[in-house]
Amino acid sequence: MSRPIGLRAATGAVVAVFAVATSATAEPIGEVDTVFKLIGPDHKIVVDAYDDPKVTGITCYVSRAKTGGIKGAVGLAEDKAEASIACRQVGPIAFTAPVPMQEEVLTERQSLLFKKLRVVRMVDRARNTLVYLTYSDRVIEGSPQNSVTVVPVDRATPIRLK
């Protein structure tokens, strides 16, 4: 039996909210204005910190453009697909759960419907290193702009794989 369209949409929304809730959450670090806007907030670059939810001791700092103006104030602006990432060891590294070879650890909406900022963790087994990649995608067309950073893990702490 087929579900009604409204129920499928609601189920999809609940799954999307749960997926975002289980990923890393942002802690605002700071921001700088880049363009003055007479009405609404200025365009700016924001820096947020994200702790890896499965690897304690690693924090990723992501800087990205945030569109201001009237559209930015009401949440209708589409932010630029430009972001930079730097992940660092900020304490002893420990794995709270086994990690897959590649996993999305962060998804953040950059426009009302179509664009998302993503951070993916990859494992370089040969070097016992965690690689973090940030990029932006759209429903129709993504952006090739990306940024990558690595965090070496001490060989005494093997990476727990799924």
DSSP file (Angstrom, degrees, kcal/mol; ACC not computed):
  #  RESIDUE AA STRUCTURE BP1 BP2  ACC     N-H-->O    O-->H-N    N-H-->O    O-->H-N    TCO  KAPPA ALPHA  PHI   PSI    X-CA   Y-CA   Z-CA
    1    1 A M              0   0    0      0, 0.0     2,-0.3     0, 0.0     0, 0.0   0.000 360.0 360.0 360.0 136.0    0.0    0.0    0.0
    2    2 A S        -     0   0    0      1,-0.1     3,-0.1     0, 0.0     0, 0.0  -0.602 360.0-123.9 -86.6 141.1    1.4    3.4   -0.9
    3    3 A R        -     0   0    0     -2,-0.3    -1,-0.1     1,-0.1     5,-0.0  -0.539  34.5 -98.9 -79.1 150.0    1.6    6.2    1.6
    4    4 A P     >  -     0   0    0      0, 0.0     4,-2.1     0, 0.0     3,-0.3  -0.351  33.6-114.6 -62.5 151.2   -0.1    9.5    0.9
    5    5 A I  H  > S+     0   0    0      1,-0.2     4,-2.5     2,-0.2     5,-0.2   0.883 115.2  54.5 -57.8 -42.2    2.3   12.2   -0.5
    6    6 A G  H  > S+     0   0    0      1,-0.2     4,-2.4     2,-0.2    -1,-0.2   0.891 108.3  48.7 -60.1 -41.1    1.9   14.4    2.6
    7    7 A L  H  > S+     0   0    0     -3,-0.3     4,-2.6     2,-0.2    -1,-0.2   0.898 110.9  50.3 -67.3 -40.5    2.9   11.6    4.9
    8    8 A R  H  X S+     0   0    0     -4,-2.1     4,-2.5     2,-0.2    -2,-0.2   0.914 111.7  48.4 -62.4 -42.4    6.0   10.8    2.7
    9    9 A A  H  X S+     0   0    0     -4,-2.5     4,-2.2     2,-0.2    -2,-0.2   0.913 112.5  48.0 -64.3 -42.6    7.0   14.4    2.8
   10   10 A A  H  X S+     0   0    0     -4,-2.4     4,-2.3     2,-0.2    -2,-0.2   0.910 111.5  50.1 -65.1 -41.5    6.5   14.6    6.6
   11   11 A T  H  X S+     0   0    0     -4,-2.6     4,-2.4     1,-0.2    -2,-0.2   0.917 110.6  50.3 -61.8 -43.1    8.5   11.4    7.0
   12   12 A G  H  X S+     0   0    0     -4,-2.5     4,-2.5     1,-0.2    -1,-0.2   0.889 109.6  50.9 -61.5 -39.8   11.3   12.8    4.8
   13   13 A A  H  X S+     0   0    0     -4,-2.2     4,-2.5     2,-0.2    -1,-0.2   0.906 109.9  49.4 -65.4 -41.5   11.4   16.0    6.9
   14   14 A V  H  X S+     0   0    0     -4,-2.3     4,-2.5     2,-0.2    -2,-0.2   0.920 111.9  48.6 -63.6 -43.4   11.6   14.1   10.2
   15   15 A V  H  X S+     0   0    0     -4,-2.4     4,-2.6     2,-0.2    -2,-0.2   0.910 111.5  50.2 -62.3 -42.5   14.5   12.0    8.7
   16   16 A A  H  X S+     0   0    0     -4,-2.5     4,-2.1     2,-0.2    -2,-0.2   0.916 111.3  47.9 -63.3 -43.2   16.3   15.2    7.5
   17   17 A V  H  X S+     0   0    0     -4,-2.5     4,-2.5     1,-0.2    -2,-0.2   0.918 112.7  49.0 -63.8 -42.8   15.9   16.8   10.9
   18   18 A F  H  X S+     0   0    0     -4,-2.5     4,-1.8     1,-0.2    -2,-0.2   0.904 109.2  52.8 -63.2 -41.2   17.2   13.7   12.7
   19   19 A A  H  < S+     0   0    0     -4,-2.6     4,-0.5     1,-0.2    -1,-0.2   0.904 113.0  43.6 -62.0 -41.1   20.2   13.5   10.3
   20   20 A V  H >< S+     0   0    0     -4,-2.1     3,-0.9     1,-0.2    -1,-0.2   0.892 111.2  55.1 -70.3 -38.3   21.1   17.1   11.0
   21   21 A A  H 3< S+     0   0    0     -4,-2.5    -1,-0.2     1,-0.2    -2,-0.2   0.803 107.4  50.0 -66.0 -28.2   20.6   16.6   14.7
   22   22 A T  T 3< S+     0   0    0     -4,-1.8    -1,-0.2    -5,-0.2    -2,-0.2   0.558 100.0  79.8 -89.0  -6.8   23.0   13.7   14.8
   23   23 A S  S <  S-     0   0    0     -3,-0.9    83,-0.2    -4,-0.5    82,-0.1  -0.349  99.5 -65.0 -90.0 177.8   25.8   15.5   13.0
   24   24 A A        -     0   0    0     81,-2.4     2,-0.3    -2,-0.1    83,-0.3  -0.230  50.4-136.5 -60.7 148.9   28.2   18.0   14.5
   25   25 A T        -     0   0    0     26,-0.2    26,-0.5    -3,-0.1     2,-0.2  -0.855  18.9-112.1-111.3 149.0   26.8   21.3   15.8
   26   26 A A  E     -A   50   0A   0     -2,-0.3    24,-0.2    24,-0.1    22,-0.0  -0.516  19.0-165.3 -82.3 140.9   28.3   24.7   15.2
   27   27 A E  E     -A   49   0A   0     22,-1.9    22,-2.5    -2,-0.2     2,-0.1  -0.971  28.8-126.6-118.9 111.9   29.8   26.8   17.9
   28   28 A P  E     +A   48   0A   0      0, 0.0    20,-0.2     0, 0.0     3,-0.1  -0.343  31.3 175.0 -61.8 133.1   30.3   30.4   16.6
   29   29 A I  E     -     0   0A   0     18,-3.0     2,-0.3     1,-0.4    19,-0.2   0.786  55.2 -53.2-104.4 -44.3   33.8   31.6   16.9
   30   30 A G  E     -A   47   0A   0     17,-1.6    17,-2.9     2,-0.0    -1,-0.4  -0.981  43.3-143.1 179.9 177.2   33.7   35.0   15.2
   31   31 A E  E     -A   46   0A   0     -2,-0.3     2,-0.4    15,-0.2    15,-0.2  -0.987   2.9-152.5-156.5 156.0   32.8   37.0   12.1
   32   32 A V  E     -A   45   0A   0     13,-2.2    13,-2.5    -2,-0.3     2,-0.3  -0.994  24.8-120.2-132.1 141.4   34.0   39.9   10.0
   33   33 A D  E     +A   44   0A   0     -2,-0.4    11,-0.3    11,-0.2     3,-0.1  -0.586  28.4 174.3 -78.1 140.7   31.9   42.2    7.8
   34   34 A T  E     +     0   0A   0      9,-2.6     2,-0.4     1,-0.4    10,-0.2   0.657  68.2  24.6-116.4 -29.4   32.8   42.3    4.1
   35   35 A V  E    S-A   43   0A   0      8,-1.3     8,-1.8     2,-0.0    -1,-0.4  -0.986  74.6-129.8-141.7 128.4   30.1   44.5    2.6
   36   36 A F        -     0   0    0     -2,-0.4     2,-0.5     6,-0.2     6,-0.1  -0.594  21.2-163.1 -74.5 133.1   28.1   47.2    4.3
   37   37 A K        -     0   0    0     -2,-0.3     3,-0.1     3,-0.2    32,-0.1  -0.986  14.1-152.7-119.0 126.7   24.3   46.9    3.7
   38   38 A L  S    S+     0   0    0     -2,-0.5     2,-0.5     1,-0.2    -1,-0.1   0.887  89.4  36.7 -64.3 -39.9   22.1   49.9    4.4
   39   39 A I  S    S-     0   0    0      2,-0.1    31,-0.2     0, 0.0    -1,-0.2  -0.966 119.7   0.0-117.9 127.1   19.1   47.7    5.1
   40   40 A G  S    S-     0   0    0     -2,-0.5    -3,-0.2    29,-0.1    30,-0.2  -0.217 105.4 -33.2  89.1 176.9   19.5   44.3    6.9
   41   41 A P        -     0   0    0      0, 0.0    28,-3.7     0, 0.0    31,-0.1  -0.278  68.5-104.5 -68.6 156.0   22.7   42.7    8.1
   42   42 A D        -     0   0    0     26,-0.2    -6,-0.2     1,-0.1     2,-0.2  -0.348  37.6 -98.4 -71.7 157.3   26.1   43.2    6.3
   43   43 A H  E     +A   35   0A   0     -8,-1.8    -9,-2.6    25,-0.1    -8,-1.3  -0.532  59.6 170.3 -67.3 147.8   27.6   40.5    4.2
   44   44 A K  E     -AB  33  66A   0     22,-2.4    22,-3.0   -11,-0.3     2,-0.5  -0.957  41.0-118.0-153.9 169.5   30.2   38.7    6.3
   45   45 A I  E     -AB  32  65A   0    -13,-2.5   -13,-2.2    -2,-0.3     2,-0.3  -0.983  34.6-162.5-112.0 127.5   32.6   35.8    6.7
   46   46 A V  E     -AB  31  64A   0     18,-2.6    18,-2.0    -2,-0.5     2,-0.5  -0.850   9.2-153.4-112.5 148.7   31.8   33.6    9.7
   47   47 A V  E     +AB  30  63A   0    -17,-2.9   -18,-3.0    -2,-0.3   -17,-1.6  -0.988  17.8 178.8-121.6 123.9   34.0   31.1   11.5
   48   48 A D  E     -AB  28  62A   0     14,-2.4    14,-2.6    -2,-0.5     2,-0.4  -0.907  20.2-137.4-122.5 151.0   32.4   28.2   13.3
   49   49 A A  E     -AB  27  61A   0    -22,-2.5   -22,-1.9    -2,-0.3     2,-0.4  -0.903  16.8-171.1-108.2 138.0   33.9   25.3   15.3
   50   50 A Y  E     -AB  26  60A   0     10,-2.8    10,-3.3    -2,-0.4     2,-0.4  -0.993  13.8-145.8-128.9 123.4   32.6   21.8   14.9
   51   51 A D  E     - B   0  59A   0    -26,-0.5     8,-0.2    -2,-0.4   -26,-0.2  -0.744  31.6-110.6 -84.9 135.2   33.7   18.9   17.1
   52   52 A D        -     0   0    0      6,-2.0     3,-0.5    -2,-0.4     6,-0.2  -0.515  24.2-144.5 -64.5 124.0   33.8   15.6   15.3
   53   53 A P  S    S+     0   0    0      0, 0.0    -1,-0.2     0, 0.0     3,-0.1   0.705  95.3  34.6 -68.4 -19.0   30.9   13.6   16.8
   54   54 A K  S    S+     0   0    0      1,-0.2    42,-2.0    42,-0.1    43,-0.9   0.484 115.0  56.4-112.0  -5.3   32.7   10.2   16.6
   55   55 A V  E >  S- C   0  95A   0     -3,-0.5     3,-1.0    40,-0.2    -3,-0.4  -0.888  72.4-154.5-131.3 101.8   36.3   11.3   17.3
   56   56 A T  E 3  S+ C   0  94A   0     38,-2.1    38,-1.5    -2,-0.5    35,-0.1  -0.437  78.1  40.4 -72.4 149.6   36.9   13.2   20.5
   57   57 A G  E 3  S+     0   0A   0      1,-0.2    33,-2.9    36,-0.2    34,-1.1   0.438  93.0 100.2  93.9   0.3   39.9   15.5   20.6
   58   58 A I  E <   - C   0  89A   0     -3,-1.0    -6,-2.0    31,-0.3     2,-0.4  -0.981  44.6-180.0-123.3 128.7   39.4   16.9   17.0
   59   59 A T  E     -BC  51  88A   0     29,-2.2    29,-2.6    -2,-0.5     2,-0.5  -0.987  13.5-151.8-124.4 135.7   37.7   20.2   16.2
   60   60 A C  E     -BC  50  87A   0    -10,-3.3   -10,-2.8    -2,-0.4     2,-0.6  -0.913   4.2-154.0-108.1 132.9   37.2   21.6   12.7
   61   61 A Y  E     -BC  49  86A   0     25,-2.8    25,-1.9    -2,-0.5     2,-0.5  -0.929  13.7-170.4-105.9 122.4   37.0   25.3   12.1
   62   62 A V  E     -BC  48  85A   0    -14,-2.6   -14,-2.4    -2,-0.6     2,-0.4  -0.957   6.1-166.1-118.1 126.8   35.0   26.2    9.0
   63   63 A S  E     +BC  47  84A   0     21,-2.3    21,-2.3    -2,-0.5     2,-0.3  -0.908  20.1 160.4-108.6 141.9   35.0   29.8    7.5
   64   64 A R  E     -BC  46  83A   0    -18,-2.0   -18,-2.6    -2,-0.4     2,-0.2  -0.990  40.8 -96.8-156.2 158.3   32.3   30.7    5.0
   65   65 A A  E     -B   45   0A   0     17,-1.1     2,-0.4    -2,-0.3   -20,-0.2  -0.542  30.7-162.2 -77.6 143.4   30.5   33.6    3.4
   66   66 A K  E     -B   44   0A   0    -22,-3.0   -22,-2.4    -2,-0.2     2,-0.3  -0.986  15.6-133.9-130.2 121.1   27.2   34.6    4.8
   67   67 A T        -     0   0    0     -2,-0.4    10,-0.2   -24,-0.2   -24,-0.1  -0.527  25.4-175.2 -78.0 135.4   24.9   36.8    2.7
   68   68 A G     >  +     0   0    0     -2,-0.3     4,-1.6     4,-0.1   -26,-0.2   0.117  34.8  86.5-103.2-142.0   23.3   39.8    4.4
   69   69 A G  H  > S-     0   0    0    -28,-3.7     4,-1.9     2,-0.2   -29,-0.1  -0.209 101.5 -47.1  73.5-168.7   20.8   42.3    3.2
   70   70 A I  H  > S+     0   0    0      2,-0.2     4,-1.7     1,-0.2     6,-0.2   0.927 140.6  50.0 -66.4 -45.2   17.0   41.9    3.4
   71   71 A K  H  >>S+     0   0    0      1,-0.2     5,-2.7     2,-0.2     6,-1.2   0.903 111.8  49.1 -61.6 -40.0   17.1   38.4    1.9
   72   72 A G  H ><5S+     0   0    0     -4,-1.6     3,-0.6     4,-0.2    -1,-0.2   0.869 107.5  55.2 -65.5 -36.5   19.8   37.4    4.4
   73   73 A A  H 3<5S+     0   0    0     -4,-1.9    -1,-0.2     1,-0.2    -2,-0.2   0.848 114.3  38.7 -65.6 -34.9   17.8   38.8    7.3
   74   74 A V  H 3<5S-     0   0    0     -4,-1.7    -1,-0.2    -5,-0.1    -2,-0.2   0.380 116.4-108.9-100.2   4.5   14.7   36.7    6.4
   75   75 A G  T <<5S+     0   0    0     -3,-0.6    -3,-0.2    -4,-0.5    37,-0.1   0.693  89.0 110.9  82.7  18.7   16.6   33.5    5.5
   76   76 A L      < +     0   0    0     -5,-2.7    -4,-0.2    -6,-0.2    36,-0.1   0.524  48.0 104.1-101.4  -7.3   16.0   33.7    1.7
   77   77 A A        -     0   0    0     -6,-1.2     2,-0.6   -10,-0.2    35,-0.2  -0.411  66.0-135.0 -75.9 150.3   19.6   34.5    0.6
   78   78 A E        -     0   0    0     33,-0.1    33,-0.2    -2,-0.1     3,-0.1  -0.930  22.4-137.2-105.7 115.5   21.8   31.8   -1.0
   79   79 A D        -     0   0    0     31,-2.0   -13,-0.1    -2,-0.6    31,-0.1  -0.325  29.5 -93.7 -69.9 153.0   25.3   31.9    0.5
   80   80 A K        -     0   0    0      1,-0.1     2,-1.2     2,-0.1   -15,-0.3  -0.267  30.7-117.2 -64.9 153.2   28.3   31.6   -1.8
   81   81 A A  S    S+     0   0    0     -3,-0.1     2,-0.5   -17,-0.1    55,-0.2  -0.292  78.1 114.5 -88.2  50.5   29.7   28.1   -2.3
   82   82 A E        +     0   0    0     -2,-1.2   -17,-1.1   -17,-0.1     2,-0.3  -0.983  32.9 149.4-126.2 122.4   33.1   29.2   -0.8
   83   83 A A  E     -C   64   0A   0     -2,-0.5     2,-0.3   -19,-0.2   -19,-0.2  -0.983  26.3-154.5-148.2 156.4   34.3   27.7    2.4
   84   84 A S  E     -C   63   0A   0    -21,-2.3   -21,-2.3    -2,-0.3     2,-0.4  -0.964  11.9-160.3-131.4 149.7   37.6   26.8    4.1
   85   85 A I  E     +C   62   0A   0     -2,-0.3     2,-0.3   -23,-0.2   -23,-0.2  -0.983  14.5 177.8-135.4 143.6   38.4   24.2    6.7
   86   86 A A  E     -C   61   0A   0    -25,-1.9   -25,-2.8    -2,-0.4     2,-0.4  -0.917  11.6-168.8-142.2 115.4   41.1   23.6    9.3
   87   87 A C  E     +C   60   0A   0     -2,-0.3     2,-0.3   -27,-0.3   -27,-0.3  -0.876  11.3 179.6-107.5 139.1   40.8   20.6   11.6
   88   88 A R  E     -C   59   0A   0    -29,-2.6   -29,-2.2    -2,-0.4     2,-0.6  -0.951  36.0-108.1-137.9 153.9   43.1   20.3   14.6
   89   89 A Q  E     +C   58   0A   0     -2,-0.3   -31,-0.3   -31,-0.2   -32,-0.1  -0.747  37.1 171.0 -79.0 121.5   43.8   18.0   17.5
   90   90 A V  E     -     0   0A   0    -33,-2.9   -32,-0.2    -2,-0.6    -1,-0.1   0.327  64.5  -7.0-115.3   3.6   42.6   19.9   20.5
   91   91 A G  E    S-     0   0A   0    -34,-1.1    -1,-0.1   -35,-0.1     2,-0.1  -0.946 106.1 -36.1-175.1-176.6   42.9   17.0   23.1
   92   92 A P  E     -     0   0A   0      0, 0.0     2,-0.4     0, 0.0   -34,-0.1  -0.393  64.9-122.9 -60.6 133.0   43.6   13.3   23.3
   93   93 A I  E     +     0   0A   0    -36,-0.1     2,-0.3    -2,-0.1   -36,-0.2  -0.658  41.6 161.2 -82.7 129.8   42.1   11.5   20.3
   94   94 A A  E     -C   56   0A   0    -38,-1.5   -38,-2.1    -2,-0.4     2,-0.6  -0.989  36.1-126.6-145.8 146.9   39.7    8.8   21.1
   95   95 A F  E     -C   55   0A   0     -2,-0.3   -40,-0.2   -40,-0.2   -41,-0.1  -0.860  13.3-169.7 -99.6 118.1   37.0    7.1   18.9
   96   96 A T  S    S+     0   0    0    -42,-2.0    -1,-0.1    -2,-0.6   -41,-0.1   0.693  80.0   1.6 -77.9 -18.5   33.6    7.1   20.5
   97   97 A A  S    S-     0   0    0    -43,-0.9    -1,-0.2    63,-0.1    63,-0.1  -0.968  94.2 -82.1-158.1 155.4   32.4    4.6   17.8
   98   98 A P        -     0   0    0      0, 0.0    63,-0.3     0, 0.0    64,-0.1  -0.377  47.8-142.3 -60.8 144.2   33.9    2.8   14.9
   99   99 A V  B     -d  161   0B   0     61,-3.3    63,-1.8     1,-0.0     2,-0.1  -0.860   7.3-124.3-111.5 144.5   34.1    5.1   11.8
  100  100 A P        -     0   0    0      0, 0.0     3,-0.2     0, 0.0    -1,-0.0  -0.306  35.8-100.4 -75.3 169.6   33.6    4.1    8.2
  101  101 A M  S    S+     0   0    0      1,-0.2    22,-2.3    21,-0.1     2,-0.3   0.799 111.6  15.7 -61.4 -28.5   36.2    4.8    5.5
  102  102 A Q  E    S+E  122   0C   0     20,-0.2     2,-0.3     2,-0.0    -1,-0.2  -0.971  75.2 162.2-148.7 131.8   34.2    7.9    4.5
  103  103 A E  E     -E  121   0C   0     18,-2.6    18,-3.5    -2,-0.3     2,-0.5  -0.989  38.4-120.9-152.8 139.2   31.4    9.6    6.4
  104  104 A E  E     +E  120   0C   0     -2,-0.3    16,-0.3    16,-0.3     3,-0.1  -0.705  29.1 176.3 -77.9 124.0   29.6   12.9    6.3
  105  105 A V  E     +     0   0C   0     14,-2.5   -81,-2.4    -2,-0.5     2,-0.3   0.557  63.4  29.0-106.2 -11.8   30.0   14.5    9.7
  106  106 A L  E     +E  119   0C   0     13,-1.5    13,-2.2   -83,-0.2     2,-0.4  -0.980  50.6 175.8-151.6 135.9   28.3   17.9    9.0
  107  107 A T  E     +E  118   0C   0     -2,-0.3     2,-0.4   -83,-0.3    11,-0.2  -0.975  12.6 177.4-135.6 125.0   25.5   19.2    6.8
  108  108 A E  E     -E  117   0C   0      9,-2.7     9,-3.5    -2,-0.4     2,-0.1  -0.994  29.6-120.2-132.5 130.5   24.4   22.8    7.1
  109  109 A R  E     +E  116   0C   0     -2,-0.4     7,-0.3     7,-0.2     3,-0.1  -0.433  25.4 179.3 -67.7 134.9   21.8   24.5    5.1
  110  110 A Q        +     0   0    0      5,-2.8   -31,-2.0     1,-0.2     2,-0.3   0.439  69.9  23.6-115.1  -5.6   23.0   27.6    3.1
  111  111 A S  S    S-     0   0    0      4,-1.1    -1,-0.2   -33,-0.2   -33,-0.1  -0.944  91.9 -94.9-149.0 169.8   19.8   28.5    1.4
  112  112 A L  S    S-     0   0    0     -2,-0.3   -36,-0.1   -35,-0.2    -1,-0.1   0.877 108.6 -12.3 -56.8 -42.3   16.1   27.9    2.1
  113  113 A L  S    S+     0   0    0     -3,-0.0    -1,-0.1    -4,-0.0     3,-0.0   0.691 128.4  42.8-128.3 -32.5   15.8   24.8   -0.1
  114  114 A F  S    S+     0   0    0     24,-0.1    25,-0.9     1,-0.1     2,-0.4   0.732  89.6  61.9-108.9 -23.8   18.7   24.1   -2.4
  115  115 A K  E     - F   0 138C   0     23,-0.2    -5,-2.8    24,-0.1    -4,-1.1  -0.871  47.6-179.8-119.1 141.2   22.2   24.5   -1.1
  116  116 A K  E     -EF 109 137C   0     21,-2.3    21,-2.5    -2,-0.4     2,-0.5  -0.990  23.8-136.4-135.2 143.9   24.1   22.7    1.7
  117  117 A L  E     -EF 108 136C   0     -9,-3.5    -9,-2.7    -2,-0.4     2,-0.4  -0.847  32.0-167.3 -91.7 132.8   27.6   23.0    3.2
  118  118 A R  E     -EF 107 135C   0     17,-3.2    17,-1.9    -2,-0.5     2,-0.4  -0.946  18.8-163.9-127.2 145.2   29.0   19.5    3.8
  119  119 A V  E     -EF 106 134C   0    -13,-2.2   -14,-2.5    -2,-0.4   -13,-1.5  -0.997  13.6-168.1-125.1 126.4   32.0   18.2    5.7
  120  120 A V  E     -EF 104 133C   0     13,-2.8    13,-2.5    -2,-0.4     2,-0.5  -0.944  10.9-147.6-117.4 133.4   33.1   14.6    5.0
  121  121 A R  E     -EF 103 132C   0    -18,-3.5   -18,-2.6    -2,-0.4     2,-0.3  -0.872  18.7-175.6 -97.8 130.3   35.6   12.6    7.1
  122  122 A M  E     -EF 102 131C   0      9,-3.3     9,-3.1    -2,-0.5     2,-0.5  -0.910  19.1-131.9-121.3 152.3   37.8   10.1    5.2
  123  123 A V  E     - F   0 130C   0    -22,-2.3     2,-0.9    -2,-0.3     7,-0.2  -0.914   7.8-162.4-108.6 126.0   40.3    7.7    6.6
  124  124 A D  E >>> - F   0 129C   0      5,-3.0     5,-2.0    -2,-0.5     3,-0.8  -0.846  13.3-177.5-101.2  92.3   43.8    7.3    5.1
  125  125 A R  G >45S+     0   0    0     -2,-0.9     3,-0.8     1,-0.2    -1,-0.2   0.865  75.0  60.4 -62.0 -39.2   44.7    3.9    6.6
  126  126 A A  G 345S+     0   0    0      1,-0.3    -1,-0.2    -3,-0.1    -2,-0.0   0.814 118.4  29.3 -61.0 -30.7   48.2    3.9    5.2
  127  127 A R  G <45S-     0   0    0     -3,-0.8    26,-0.3     2,-0.1    -1,-0.3   0.349 103.9-122.9-110.6   3.7   49.1    7.0    7.1
  128  128 A N  T <<5 +     0   0    0     -3,-0.8    25,-2.6    -4,-0.7     2,-0.3   0.936  67.0 140.6  50.1  52.2   46.8    6.6   10.1
  129  129 A T  E   < -FG 124 152C   0     -5,-2.0    -5,-3.0    23,-0.2     2,-0.5  -0.934  52.5-138.3-129.0 145.1   45.3   10.0    9.2
  130  130 A L  E     -FG 123 151C   0     21,-2.6    21,-2.8    -2,-0.3     2,-0.5  -0.913  19.9-158.4-102.3 129.5   41.8   11.5    9.2
  131  131 A V  E     -FG 122 150C   0     -9,-3.1    -9,-3.3    -2,-0.5     2,-0.5  -0.921   2.6-161.7-111.0 129.8   41.1   13.7    6.1
  132  132 A Y  E     -FG 121 149C   0     17,-3.2    17,-2.2    -2,-0.5     2,-0.4  -0.958   6.8-172.4-116.2 128.6   38.3   16.3    6.3
  133  133 A L  E     -FG 120 148C   0    -13,-2.5   -13,-2.8    -2,-0.5     2,-0.4  -0.958   3.8-164.4-119.9 133.9   36.9   17.8    3.1
  134  134 A T  E     +FG 119 147C   0     13,-2.8    13,-1.8    -2,-0.4     2,-0.3  -0.960  21.4 146.5-118.6 141.3   34.4   20.6    2.9
  135  135 A Y  E     -FG 118 146C   0    -17,-1.9   -17,-3.2    -2,-0.4     2,-0.4  -0.957  37.7-120.6-158.1 170.1   32.3   21.5   -0.2
  136  136 A S  E     -F  117   0C   0      9,-0.6     7,-1.8     7,-0.3     2,-0.3  -0.936  26.5-171.4-119.8 142.7   28.9   22.9   -1.1
  137  137 A D  E     -F  116   0C   0    -21,-2.5   -21,-2.3    -2,-0.4     2,-0.3  -0.913   9.2-156.2-131.9 162.5   26.3   21.2   -3.1
  138  138 A R  E     -F  115   0C   0     -2,-0.3   -23,-0.2   -23,-0.2     4,-0.1  -0.865  34.5-109.7-128.1 163.4   23.0   22.1   -4.7
  139  139 A V  S    S+     0   0    0    -25,-0.9     3,-0.1    -2,-0.3    -1,-0.1   0.910 117.7  21.8 -59.5 -42.6   20.0   19.9   -5.7
  140  140 A I  S    S+     0   0    0      1,-0.3     2,-0.4   -26,-0.1    -1,-0.1   0.896 135.8  11.3 -93.4 -48.3   20.8   20.4   -9.4
  141  141 A E        -     0   0    0     -4,-0.0    -1,-0.3     2,-0.0    -2,-0.1  -0.987  64.0-155.2-142.4 125.4   24.4   21.4   -9.6
  142  142 A G        -     0   0    0     -2,-0.4    -5,-0.2    -5,-0.2   -61,-0.0  -0.187  24.8-108.5 -85.8-175.5   27.2   21.4   -7.0
  143  143 A S        -     0   0    0     -7,-1.8    -7,-0.3     2,-0.2    -1,-0.0  -0.938   5.5-146.3-117.6 139.6   30.3   23.5   -6.8
  144  144 A P        +     0   0    0      0, 0.0     2,-0.2     0, 0.0    -1,-0.1   0.582  69.0 111.5 -78.5  -7.1   33.8   22.2   -7.5
  145  145 A Q        +     0   0    0    -64,-0.1    -9,-0.6    -9,-0.1     2,-0.3  -0.492  44.8 149.5 -68.8 131.9   35.2   24.7   -4.9
  146  146 A N  E     -G  135   0C   0     -2,-0.2     2,-0.3   -11,-0.1   -11,-0.2  -0.938  35.1-146.5-153.8 171.5   36.4   22.7   -1.9
  147  147 A S  E     -G  134   0C   0    -13,-1.8   -13,-2.8    -2,-0.3     2,-0.3  -0.989  13.6-163.4-146.3 144.9   38.9   22.7    1.0
  148  148 A V  E     +G  133   0C   0     -2,-0.3     2,-0.3   -15,-0.2   -15,-0.2  -0.959   9.6 173.4-133.6 149.1   40.7   19.9    2.6
  149  149 A T  E     -G  132   0C   0    -17,-2.2   -17,-3.2    -2,-0.3     2,-0.3  -0.969  15.4-145.7-147.7 158.2   42.7   19.4    5.9
  150  150 A V  E     -G  131   0C   0     -2,-0.3   -19,-0.2   -19,-0.2   -63,-0.1  -0.942   6.3-160.4-130.6 151.5   44.2   16.4    7.6
  151  151 A V  E     -G  130   0C   0    -21,-2.8   -21,-2.6    -2,-0.3     2,-0.2  -0.957  19.7-142.7-128.3 111.7   44.7   15.3   11.2
  152  152 A P  E     -G  129   0C   0      0, 0.0     2,-0.5     0, 0.0   -23,-0.2  -0.512  12.8-146.2 -72.1 142.3   47.4   12.7   11.8
  153  153 A V        -     0   0    0    -25,-2.6     6,-0.1   -26,-0.3    -2,-0.0  -0.932  25.6-105.5-110.6 131.4   46.5   10.2   14.5
  154  154 A D    >   -     0   0    0     -2,-0.5     3,-2.6     1,-0.2   -26,-0.0  -0.258  25.8-125.5 -54.4 136.2   49.3    8.7   16.7
  155  155 A R  T 3  S+     0   0    0      1,-0.3    -1,-0.2     3,-0.1   -27,-0.0   0.737 110.3  67.4 -59.1 -22.2   50.1    5.1   15.6
  156  156 A A  T 3  S+     0   0    0      1,-0.2    -1,-0.3     2,-0.0    -2,-0.1   0.666  99.0  55.5 -71.2 -14.4   49.5    4.1   19.3
  157  157 A T  S <  S-     0   0    0     -3,-2.6    -1,-0.2   -29,-0.1     3,-0.0  -0.809  84.7-158.6-116.6  86.6   45.9    5.0   18.7
  158  158 A P        -     0   0    0      0, 0.0     2,-0.4     0, 0.0    -4,-0.1  -0.362  27.5-104.9 -66.5 145.7   44.7    3.0   15.7
  159  159 A I        -     0   0    0    -34,-0.1     2,-0.7    -6,-0.1   -31,-0.0  -0.576  31.3-131.0 -72.4 124.1   41.7    4.3   13.9
  160  160 A R        -     0   0    0     -2,-0.4   -61,-3.3   -63,-0.1     2,-0.3  -0.687  29.5-163.1 -80.3 111.8   38.6    2.2   14.7
  161  161 A L  B      d   99   0B   0     -2,-0.7   -60,-0.0   -63,-0.3    -1,-0.0  -0.680 360.0 360.0 -98.6 150.6   37.0    1.3   11.4
  162  162 A K              0   0    0    -63,-1.8    -1,-0.1    -2,-0.3    -2,-0.0   0.419 360.0 360.0 -74.4 360.0   33.5   -0.1   10.8
